[in-house]
Amino acid sequence: MKTDYFAERAAEWDTPGKISMADNFIKALLSHVELRKEWRGLEIGIGTGLVGLEILPKIDSLVGVDTSKSMLEVLEEKVKDKENVEIVFGELDKYVEKDIDFVFSNMSFHHIENIPETLSHLFEITNPGAIVAVGDIRSEDGSFHRFNPIPHKGFDTNELSDWFEKAGFRVKVVKTYNTLVQEKIPGKISEYEQFILVAERS
Ligand SMILES: C[S@@+](CC[C@H](N)C(=O)[O-])C[C@H]1O[C@@H](n2cnc3c(N)ncnc32)[C@H](O)[C@@H]1O
């Protein structure tokens, strides 16, 4: 069983800072993707649902995938009366239905070990023409997650785009939509550029 690095943070995740980070991603997403009421959506790394639950009223149904039990417990409480939300605990390959029209993910891709493998699986579970919108940070010096080991210190978006193209997706948009200014190291102000990548499945 992998360590749940979000265990101690889940109950206090929904801070004004995290909510505004989610809102910024949603704004960027909505400026590039016209959501459709008939879509079945899937969020990779849904966490407590800060993005997914805002998107849900604009689509038909939502699958939320996440590897953190504690984050999903917070989400479960929020969606207990909703029949159109399916929660999947684990990596993306736990979801095997081939019925997804729209995929989104906010600040979760840098936690995923094997992106090419994940994108291959994403191709398997999405319908032709499905749209994928990923928000994350561009390559950084490692200070963003100083204390916990993570697989990616942000992304070189050219490399990420190549991975998408090789998995069968056409990249349509790569754009910086925000810069986070944070004091991760005491006395040192760092800037982290957030990008959105939008791709379409062949
Ligand atoms: C920084 S949080 C973002 C949560 C949410 N997207 C938000 O905007 O508030 C990253 C989330 O990704 C989840 N995660 C980490 N590795 C994952 C993986 N391999 N597959 C799916 N989710 C993962 C974490 O458990 C956590 O909930």
The ligand as a MOL file (V3000), in Angstrom:
LIG
                    3D

  0  0  0     0  0            999 V3000
M  V30 BEGIN CTAB
M  V30 COUNTS 27 29 0 0 0
M  V30 BEGIN ATOM
M  V30 1 C -2.7790 18.6370 -5.3630 0
M  V30 2 S -4.1120 17.5480 -5.1300 0 CHG=1
M  V30 3 C -5.3450 18.2670 -6.1940 0
M  V30 4 C -6.7350 17.8480 -5.8230 0
M  V30 5 C -7.8450 18.4900 -6.6760 0
M  V30 6 N -7.6470 18.2200 -8.0750 0
M  V30 7 C -7.9240 19.9780 -6.4320 0
M  V30 8 O -7.8040 20.7420 -7.4070 0
M  V30 9 O -8.1570 20.3980 -5.2830 0 CHG=-1
M  V30 10 C -3.5960 16.1100 -6.0100 0
M  V30 11 C -4.5690 14.9340 -5.9360 0
M  V30 12 O -4.1140 13.9000 -6.8090 0
M  V30 13 C -4.2590 12.6530 -6.1550 0
M  V30 14 N -3.3310 11.6970 -6.7680 0
M  V30 15 C -2.0000 11.5550 -6.5200 0
M  V30 16 N -1.4900 10.5780 -7.2930 0
M  V30 17 C -2.5100 10.1070 -8.0550 0
M  V30 18 C -2.6040 9.0970 -9.0630 0
M  V30 19 N -1.5500 8.4020 -9.4430 0
M  V30 20 N -3.8110 8.8630 -9.6220 0
M  V30 21 C -4.9030 9.5830 -9.2400 0
M  V30 22 N -4.8650 10.5610 -8.2890 0
M  V30 23 C -3.6890 10.8150 -7.7130 0
M  V30 24 C -3.9760 12.9810 -4.7160 0
M  V30 25 O -4.4510 11.9810 -3.8570 0
M  V30 26 C -4.6780 14.3150 -4.5570 0
M  V30 27 O -6.0280 14.1640 -4.1950 0
M  V30 END ATOM
M  V30 BEGIN BOND
M  V30 1 1 1 2
M  V30 2 1 2 3
M  V30 3 1 2 10
M  V30 4 1 3 4
M  V30 5 1 4 5
M  V30 6 1 5 6
M  V30 7 1 5 7
M  V30 8 2 7 8
M  V30 9 1 7 9
M  V30 10 1 10 11
M  V30 11 1 11 12
M  V30 12 1 11 26
M  V30 13 1 12 13
M  V30 14 1 13 14
M  V30 15 1 13 24
M  V30 16 1 14 15
M  V30 17 1 14 23
M  V30 18 2 15 16
M  V30 19 1 16 17
M  V30 20 1 17 18
M  V30 21 2 17 23
M  V30 22 1 18 19
M  V30 23 2 18 20
M  V30 24 1 20 21
M  V30 25 2 21 22
M  V30 26 1 22 23
M  V30 27 1 24 25
M  V30 28 1 24 26
M  V30 29 1 26 27
M  V30 END BOND
M  V30 END CTAB
M  END
